[in-house]
Amino acid sequence: MKKTLLSILLSMGILSNATANDNLYMGIQSSFPSEGFSIKMDTSHKVAVQGIFDFIGDETSYALRGLYKFKKEQFYNVYGYGEIGLWSWDKAYYYHESETVLGFGAGAGIEYDLRGLDSSFIPLFVNAELNLHMIDFDYYHNDDEFGLGLGIHYKF
């Protein structure tokens, strides 16, 4: 209980510090199999961390990314990322099994600030990615494949 409370308080402190420094983004990321609610935080001018959480449906995932911005301009940036996460599925009615595995991913993308189109627009960022995920399920389909991803985030 004390560890849980400490974790919550620490998270709140990190998030409040991130919003105070204007480097916290929240939104949705869909880069199969990492898709769902997304929280992203710039840790420096070139580096960001991102958590992607999907806990709805038969497949769930909890992924953590480290992003490196190769080119950062006023309204867009080009980045690469590495990812580690846990992916699980529960389809007992098909296979009488469920499993959770550790997986890895890498990719590259471009992110665009929509205020580049109109300076009065809200701080909304869209991104597109090309990625490769390496996830080795025993009973379910394997996700060692290339994919495309899209995301949208609001910057606080």
DRENDO-1510 file (C-alpha; in Angstrom, 1 decimal, always signed):
<recs>
REC; n; res; u; v; w
REC; 1; MET; +0.0; +0.0; +0.0 .
REC; 2; LYS; +2.8; +2.4; +0.9 .
REC; 3; LYS; +4.6; +1.6; -2.4 .
REC; 4; THR; +1.4; +2.2; -4.4 .
REC; 5; LEU; +0.7; +5.5; -2.7 .
REC; 6; LEU; +4.4; +6.6; -3.2 .
REC; 7; SER; +4.1; +5.7; -6.9 .
REC; 8; ILE; +0.9; +7.7; -7.3 .
REC; 9; LEU; +2.4; +10.7; -5.5 .
REC; 10; LEU; +5.6; +10.5; -7.5 .
REC; 11; SER; +3.6; +10.2; -10.8 .
REC; 12; MET; +1.5; +13.3; -9.9 .
REC; 13; GLY; +4.7; +15.2; -9.1 .
REC; 14; ILE; +6.3; +14.3; -12.4 .
REC; 15; LEU; +3.1; +15.1; -14.3 .
REC; 16; SER; +2.6; +18.4; -12.5 .
REC; 17; ASN; +6.2; +19.3; -13.2 .
REC; 18; ALA; +5.8; +18.3; -16.9 .
REC; 19; THR; +2.7; +20.5; -17.3 .
REC; 20; ALA; +4.4; +23.4; -15.5 .
REC; 21; ASN; +7.3; +23.2; -18.0 .
REC; 22; ASP; +4.9; +22.9; -21.0 .
REC; 23; ASN; +6.3; +19.6; -22.2 .
REC; 24; LEU; +3.4; +17.1; -21.6 .
REC; 25; TYR; +1.3; +15.6; -24.4 .
REC; 26; MET; -1.7; +13.4; -24.1 .
REC; 27; GLY; -3.7; +11.7; -26.8 .
REC; 28; ILE; -4.1; +8.5; -28.9 .
REC; 29; GLN; -1.4; +6.5; -30.7 .
REC; 30; SER; -2.2; +3.7; -33.1 .
REC; 31; SER; +1.0; +1.9; -34.2 .
REC; 32; PHE; -0.2; -1.7; -34.2 .
REC; 33; PRO; +0.2; -3.5; -31.9 .
REC; 34; SER; +1.0; -0.5; -29.7 .
REC; 35; GLU; -2.3; +1.4; -29.8 .
REC; 36; GLY; -4.3; +3.2; -27.2 .
REC; 37; PHE; -4.1; +6.0; -24.8 .
REC; 38; SER; -0.7; +7.8; -25.0 .
REC; 39; ILE; +1.2; +10.1; -22.7 .
REC; 40; LYS; +4.4; +11.7; -24.0 .
REC; 41; MET; +6.8; +14.0; -22.2 .
REC; 42; ASP; +9.8; +15.9; -23.6 .
REC; 43; THR; +12.8; +15.3; -21.3 .
REC; 44; SER; +15.1; +17.6; -23.4 .
REC; 45; HIS; +15.1; +19.4; -26.7 .
REC; 46; LYS; +16.0; +16.2; -28.5 .
REC; 47; VAL; +14.7; +13.4; -26.3 .
REC; 48; ALA; +11.1; +12.4; -25.2 .
REC; 49; VAL; +9.5; +9.4; -23.5 .
REC; 50; GLN; +6.1; +8.0; -24.3 .
REC; 51; GLY; +3.9; +5.4; -22.7 .
REC; 52; ILE; +1.1; +3.7; -24.7 .
REC; 53; PHE; -1.6; +1.8; -22.8 .
REC; 54; ASP; -4.3; -0.4; -24.3 .
REC; 55; PHE; -6.4; -2.3; -21.9 .
REC; 56; ILE; -9.7; -2.6; -23.8 .
REC; 57; GLY; -10.7; -5.8; -25.6 .
REC; 58; ASP; -9.0; -9.2; -26.0 .
REC; 59; GLU; -5.5; -7.8; -26.7 .
REC; 60; THR; -3.8; -5.5; -24.2 .
REC; 61; SER; -0.5; -3.7; -24.3 .
REC; 62; TYR; +1.7; -1.6; -22.1 .
REC; 63; ALA; +4.6; -0.1; -24.1 .
REC; 64; LEU; +7.3; +2.4; -23.2 .
REC; 65; ARG; +9.2; +4.3; -25.9 .
REC; 66; GLY; +12.3; +6.5; -26.0 .
REC; 67; LEU; +12.1; +9.0; -28.8 .
REC; 68; TYR; +15.0; +10.9; -30.4 .
REC; 69; LYS; +14.3; +13.9; -32.5 .
REC; 70; PHE; +16.8; +13.9; -35.4 .
REC; 71; LYS; +15.4; +17.1; -36.9 .
REC; 72; LYS; +13.4; +19.6; -34.9 .
REC; 73; GLU; +11.9; +22.6; -36.7 .
REC; 74; GLN; +9.4; +25.2; -35.6 .
REC; 75; PHE; +6.3; +23.2; -36.6 .
REC; 76; TYR; +7.6; +19.6; -37.3 .
REC; 77; ASN; +10.1; +17.1; -36.2 .
REC; 78; VAL; +11.5; +13.9; -37.5 .
REC; 79; TYR; +12.2; +11.2; -35.0 .
REC; 80; GLY; +13.2; +7.6; -34.4 .
REC; 81; TYR; +12.2; +5.5; -31.4 .
REC; 82; GLY; +12.9; +2.3; -29.6 .
REC; 83; GLU; +10.2; +0.5; -27.7 .
REC; 84; ILE; +9.7; -2.2; -25.1 .
REC; 85; GLY; +6.5; -3.5; -23.8 .
REC; 86; LEU; +4.2; -6.3; -22.6 .
REC; 87; TRP; +1.5; -7.6; -25.0 .
REC; 88; SER; -1.1; -10.1; -24.0 .
REC; 89; TRP; -4.2; -11.7; -25.4 .
REC; 90; ASP; -7.0; -13.7; -23.9 .
REC; 91; LYS; -9.1; -15.6; -26.5 .
REC; 92; ALA; -9.9; -18.7; -24.6 .
REC; 93; TYR; -12.9; -19.5; -26.8 .
REC; 94; TYR; -10.5; -20.1; -29.7 .
REC; 95; TYR; -7.4; -21.6; -28.3 .
REC; 96; HIS; -8.2; -22.3; -24.6 .
REC; 97; GLU; -5.1; -20.3; -23.9 .
REC; 98; SER; -4.0; -16.8; -23.0 .
REC; 99; GLU; -0.5; -15.4; -22.8 .
REC; 100; THR; +1.6; -12.4; -22.1 .
REC; 101; VAL; +4.9; -11.8; -23.7 .
REC; 102; LEU; +7.7; -9.2; -23.7 .
REC; 103; GLY; +8.2; -7.5; -27.1 .
REC; 104; PHE; +10.4; -4.9; -28.8 .
REC; 105; GLY; +9.9; -2.4; -31.5 .
REC; 106; ALA; +11.6; +0.4; -33.4 .
REC; 107; GLY; +10.5; +2.9; -35.9 .
REC; 108; ALA; +10.7; +6.4; -37.4 .
REC; 109; GLY; +8.2; +9.1; -37.8 .
REC; 110; ILE; +7.3; +12.7; -38.4 .
REC; 111; GLU; +5.3; +14.9; -36.1 .
REC; 112; TYR; +3.5; +18.1; -37.2 .
REC; 113; ASP; +2.1; +20.9; -35.0 .
REC; 114; LEU; -1.2; +22.0; -36.6 .
REC; 115; ARG; -0.5; +25.6; -35.5 .
REC; 116; GLY; +1.7; +25.7; -38.6 .
REC; 117; LEU; -1.5; +25.8; -40.6 .
REC; 118; ASP; -3.1; +28.5; -38.5 .
REC; 119; SER; -1.4; +30.2; -35.5 .
REC; 120; SER; -4.7; +30.6; -33.6 .
REC; 121; PHE; -5.2; +26.8; -33.6 .
REC; 122; ILE; -5.0; +24.8; -30.3 .
REC; 123; PRO; -1.6; +23.0; -29.6 .
REC; 124; LEU; -2.5; +19.8; -31.4 .
REC; 125; PHE; +0.1; +17.5; -32.9 .
REC; 126; VAL; -0.3; +14.7; -35.4 .
REC; 127; ASN; +2.2; +12.1; -36.3 .
REC; 128; ALA; +2.8; +9.3; -38.8 .
REC; 129; GLU; +5.2; +6.4; -38.3 .
REC; 130; LEU; +6.8; +3.4; -40.0 .
REC; 131; ASN; +7.7; +0.7; -37.5 .
REC; 132; LEU; +8.8; -2.9; -36.9 .
REC; 133; HIS; +7.6; -4.9; -33.9 .
REC; 134; MET; +9.1; -8.2; -32.7 .
REC; 135; ILE; +6.6; -10.0; -30.5 .
REC; 136; ASP; +6.7; -13.8; -30.3 .
REC; 137; PHE; +3.4; -15.4; -29.1 .
REC; 138; ASP; +3.3; -19.1; -28.7 .
REC; 139; TYR; -0.4; -19.7; -29.6 .
REC; 140; TYR; -1.6; -16.4; -31.1 .
REC; 141; HIS; -0.4; -14.8; -34.4 .
REC; 142; ASN; +3.1; -13.4; -34.3 .
REC; 143; ASP; +3.5; -9.7; -34.7 .
REC; 144; ASP; +7.0; -9.7; -36.2 .
REC; 145; GLU; +6.0; -7.3; -39.0 .
REC; 146; PHE; +6.3; -3.8; -40.4 .
REC; 147; GLY; +3.5; -1.4; -39.8 .
REC; 148; LEU; +2.2; +2.1; -40.2 .
REC; 149; GLY; +1.1; +4.2; -37.3 .
REC; 150; LEU; -0.8; +7.4; -36.7 .
REC; 151; GLY; -1.3; +9.5; -33.6 .
REC; 152; ILE; -2.8; +12.7; -32.3 .
REC; 153; HIS; -1.7; +14.5; -29.1 .
REC; 154; TYR; -2.7; +17.7; -27.2 .
REC; 155; LYS; +0.2; +19.6; -25.7 .
REC; 156; PHE; -0.5; +21.0; -22.2 .
</recs>
